Amino acid sequence: MSIARHHAEWLSLLEISGPFLSMPVLLEAFPQGLDALDTDYARELRAAYEEWADNQQGLQPEPAIHTAWIRYVLANTLGLPDKVIAGGQAIPAGLKATVPEHGVTLRPDLVILDPNRSRQDVEESSRQDAKNAKKNKNKENLATSAPLREDTLSSGIRLLIQIYPAAQDLEKTVAGDPWQATPGTRMMTLLHSGCWSTPRPARRPASSPGMPRFGWRRS
């Protein structure tokens, strides 16, 4: 089977969202074709997926299991070390966008950090960001935030992730939220708010059931 045909078969299995899941990008990123399938890990991944799916398709899906599945894919399927996957208080305080007319503040649920920079460095930057936020809190824009320091943007953070329930259609508005906007619109607002940078589509695609399908990286 030719490389292009192999990529085409793989693309046919995915729910494509965005221009970065395309044949030209795949050929550029994987000119020799995709890595050979690790059958042992495939069985492990399938078992983890079935456990996640059974819970999420049940009457009371648990957010903790949903988040654990996303972290599992990031760490085990994508091979990201634990030190670069940050959530909660490890996320810089300035990494947010406010939409004042709807009373909504957008934040990522997880961020992927630069593996060559310590989490302590990023946390120190976040403290500086919090000081900047206080200085700029009276500024009003459609989506406002205190910009992160340039060193944080250029070498501290690589990817933003927002997590939604598995049942949430990413092309439909979020039910029960005061701002009737889709997850895609929310992520674009966060990315364009000034707390990040002008985004461009990620060049290396990744998709898995239940994973967030919106993410950009700095140019």
N, C-alpha and C positions, 0 to 999 in steps of 0.2 A: 504494500500500500504506500502511495506517495505521501510526503510530508503534508502537502496541502490537503489531500483527501483525509488524512488522519485528523488534521485540525478541524476540517469541516464536520467530520463525524462527531468529534468532541463538542463542537459548538452546538450541534443539533440536540445534544442532551441537556443544555443549559437554558435557564430562563435569562435571556440576554436583556440587560438594562444599561443603556448608555453606549457611547461610541467606542469605548475602550475594549469592548468584547467584539473584536472584528478580526477577519482573516489577516489583513496587513500587520496588525499589532502582534498577532500570534506568530506570524512568520518572522517578524523582527526579533521578538523576545525568545522564541524557541526555533531557531533555524534548523536544528538537528532533530526536531520533533520533541514531543513530551517525554518526560522520564518514564522508564519502564514501571509498570504497576508492581507495588510491593503487596503480594497477595496476603501475607500475614497481617500487615497493617490494614489492608482493605477489609478483612474480616473484623478487626478490632473497631474500625471506623463504622462499619455497618451496625455492629452491636450497639455502639454508643448512639448512633443516629436513631435506631429503633427504640432505645430507651427514651430518648428525647421526644420522638414523635408520639409514642404512647402517652406520655405525660401531657404534651401540648395539645393533643387532639382529644383529651379527656374532658370531663365536666369542670375540673378545677386545675387548669394549667398553672404550674408554679414558675414564677419569674426567676427564681434562683436556679432552677434546672435549665431554663432557657439561656440565662447568662453563662452558666457553666458549660453548656454546649458550644456557645460562641467562643469562649476562652479555650475550650478543648481544640476546636478547629484552628484557631490562631496559633496555639502552642504546638500541637501535634501534626496537623496537616500542613500548615504553612511553615512550621519549624521556627517560630519566633521564640526567643528565650524569655523566661518569665520576667526578667529585669526590664524588658522594653514594653511590657504590657501594663499600663497604669490606669487606675480607676480611683474614684472617690477623692480623698484629699491629696492624692499624688498628682491630680490634674491641676495645672496652673490656674490660679483664681481668676486671672484675666481672660481666660479662654471661654468667653460667653458672648452672647448678643441679646440685647433687649429690644423687643418690639413694643414700644410704650402704648400705642393706641389699642393693643389687645391685651396688655398686661402680662406678656409672656417673656420669659428669659430662657434662651436656648443654650444648652451646654452639651458637650459630648459625654457619653457614658463611659467610654474607654478612649485612650489615646495610645498610639504606638510611638515610643521614644527612639531617639537615635541610639543605636547600640554602642556607639563610641563615646557617649556622654553619660555620666552618672546621673542617677535619679536625684541625688542630692543637689547637683548643679541646677537641674530643672526646677526643683522645689525652691531653691534660692531665687531663681528668676521669678517664680510665681509670687513670692513675697514682694518683690519689687513691682510686679504687675498689680498687686492689690493696692499698693501705695499710689500707683498711677491711676487706678480706677477711682480712688477717692478724689483725686484732683480733677477728674473729668466727669464726675457723676452728674453735673448739671447740664452737660451737653445733650441735646436732643436731636436724634436722627431717626430715620425709619428703622434702622437696626444699628444700635450703638454699642460700643464696648471700649475699654481701655486697651490700646494695642499692646501686644506683647513686645518685649525688647527684641531687637533684631537678632541678637545671638540666640535667643530662644527659638525664633522662627527658623533661622538658618540651620541650626544644628541640634535643637532640643526635641522637636516634635516632628513626626513624619506622617501620621495619619490620624484622622478623627473618626470616631465610630459612635453612632447613635443606635440604641437598641429599641426595637418595637416588638410587641407581641407577635407570635408567629401568624396569628390570624389577621393581622393588620395588612391590608393591601397598600403597598407603598405608593400607589398612584391615586389613592383616595384620601380624603381628609381624615384627621384623627378624631374619632367620636368623643364627645364630652369635653373637648378642649375649647377654651374661649376663642382661640384663633383657628378658624376653619381652613387649614392649609395642609397639604400633603407632606409626608416625611421628606420627599425630595426637595420641596420648596423650603422646608425648615433647614435642611442641611445647606442648601445654597445660600440662605440668609446668614447662617452661621459663618460660612466660608467667606462671604463677601462683606462681613461686618467690620473688618479692620483688625480683628483679633487674630487673624491668620495671615493670609496673603492671597494674591490672585491665584486661584487654583487652576490646575490643568488636569485632564483625566489621567489616572494612573496608567502606566504603560504595561504593567504586568497584571493580567486579569486573575481574579480568584473568585470562585463562587461555590457555595455549598448550601444545602437546605437549611433555612433558618438564619443564615448569616445576613448581616446588613448589606445592602447592595448599593450604598452611596458612600464614596470615599475618594478624596483627592489628595495629592501631595504637592508640595511647593515646587516651582520651577527652579 
